[in-house]
Amino acid sequence: MVLLPLILLSQNEFEPNDICAQPADIMVNETYVAYIQEANDKDYYRFTLPSAGMIIFRLISSSNEVNIQYVLYDEFCQELEERNTITQGSTFFVENTLCGPANYTLYLRDGGIGPGGQGSSFDTEVPYSFQVTFIPFTELDPCECENENIGQACPI
């Protein structure tokens, strides 16, 4: 009998989630841990909002420097917003107003910043934690979404 060494690999429960048409489903107001598999790894996550409101996306990277590209898409994979930042064990957050119940897709990638838009230099998986917090609008703030033309103008 031959005994082989046991190698434990960290598994990313969200993979494959490398294209907008195949995102991993997540719930709002939950915290998740995922991994940058390699430089320029792409991660897509889909979440559903039950009503209009604001989302606050928070990402906490490991102590390594990570060049994060954040893109928010509507349910048709049309870009709503893009942000780029470099984290070094710090929190990155973005607030977005979303005006309706729908599915939205969040895209995270290591890369897009710096010389040549290259990702960080990783030899191993790098964990990050993230959360999409949802704050629904109340009747007191309908002007956030219903102020598209003069007929919908909110009184001041």
MOWO-V948148 format. One record per residue. N is the residue number from 1. RES is the residue in three letters. OMEGA is omega in radians with two decimals (none if undefined). Layout:
# MOWO-V948148
N:RES:OMEGA, N:RES:OMEGA
This chain:
# MOWO-V948148
1:MET:3.14, 2:VAL:3.09, 3:LEU:3.11, 4:LEU:3.13, 5:PRO:3.11, 6:LEU:3.13, 7:ILE:3.11, 8:LEU:3.10, 9:LEU:3.07, 10:SER:-3.12, 11:GLN:3.10, 12:ASN:-3.06, 13:GLU:-3.08, 14:PHE:-3.10, 15:GLU:-0.01, 16:PRO:3.08, 17:ASN:-3.01, 18:ASP:3.09, 19:ILE:-3.08, 20:CYS:-3.13, 21:ALA:-3.11, 22:GLN:-3.13, 23:PRO:3.01, 24:ALA:3.14, 25:ASP:3.08, 26:ILE:3.08, 27:MET:3.04, 28:VAL:3.10, 29:ASN:3.04, 30:GLU:3.10, 31:THR:-3.11, 32:TYR:3.01, 33:VAL:3.12, 34:ALA:-3.04, 35:TYR:2.88, 36:ILE:-3.06, 37:GLN:-3.09, 38:GLU:3.09, 39:ALA:-3.13, 40:ASN:3.04, 41:ASP:3.13, 42:LYS:3.10, 43:ASP:3.09, 44:TYR:3.12, 45:TYR:3.12, 46:ARG:3.06, 47:PHE:-3.11, 48:THR:3.05, 49:LEU:-3.13, 50:PRO:-3.11, 51:SER:3.06, 52:ALA:3.12, 53:GLY:3.12, 54:MET:2.99, 55:ILE:3.02, 56:ILE:3.11, 57:PHE:3.09, 58:ARG:3.08, 59:LEU:3.05, 60:ILE:-3.13, 61:SER:3.02, 62:SER:3.14, 63:SER:3.12, 64:ASN:3.05, 65:GLU:-3.13, 66:VAL:3.07, 67:ASN:-3.03, 68:ILE:2.96, 69:GLN:-3.12, 70:TYR:3.06, 71:VAL:3.07, 72:LEU:-3.12, 73:TYR:2.99, 74:ASP:-3.07, 75:GLU:3.11, 76:PHE:-3.11, 77:CYS:3.03, 78:GLN:-3.05, 79:GLU:3.06, 80:LEU:-3.13, 81:GLU:3.07, 82:GLU:3.05, 83:ARG:3.06, 84:ASN:3.10, 85:THR:3.04, 86:ILE:3.12, 87:THR:3.05, 88:GLN:-3.11, 89:GLY:-3.12, 90:SER:3.13, 91:THR:3.05, 92:PHE:3.09, 93:PHE:-3.14, 94:VAL:3.04, 95:GLU:3.10, 96:ASN:3.00, 97:THR:-3.12, 98:LEU:-2.91, 99:CYS:3.03, 100:GLY:3.03, 101:PRO:-3.13, 102:ALA:2.98, 103:ASN:3.08, 104:TYR:3.13, 105:THR:3.13, 106:LEU:-3.13, 107:TYR:3.07, 108:LEU:3.12, 109:ARG:2.99, 110:ASP:-3.14, 111:GLY:3.11, 112:GLY:3.13, 113:ILE:3.03, 114:GLY:-3.09, 115:PRO:3.09, 116:GLY:3.14, 117:GLY:-3.08, 118:GLN:3.06, 119:GLY:3.10, 120:SER:-3.12, 121:SER:-3.13, 122:PHE:3.02, 123:ASP:-3.12, 124:THR:3.09, 125:GLU:3.14, 126:VAL:-3.11, 127:PRO:2.97, 128:TYR:3.04, 129:SER:-3.12, 130:PHE:3.11, 131:GLN:2.98, 132:VAL:3.13, 133:THR:3.14, 134:PHE:3.08, 135:ILE:-3.11, 136:PRO:3.05, 137:PHE:3.07, 138:THR:3.10, 139:GLU:-3.12, 140:LEU:-3.09, 141:ASP:3.11, 142:PRO:-3.11, 143:CYS:3.14, 144:GLU:-3.07, 145:CYS:-3.04, 146:GLU:-3.10, 147:ASN:-3.03, 148:GLU:-3.11, 149:ASN:-3.06, 150:ILE:3.12, 151:GLY:3.14, 152:GLN:-3.09, 153:ALA:-3.13, 154:CYS:3.11, 155:PRO:3.09, 156:ILE:none
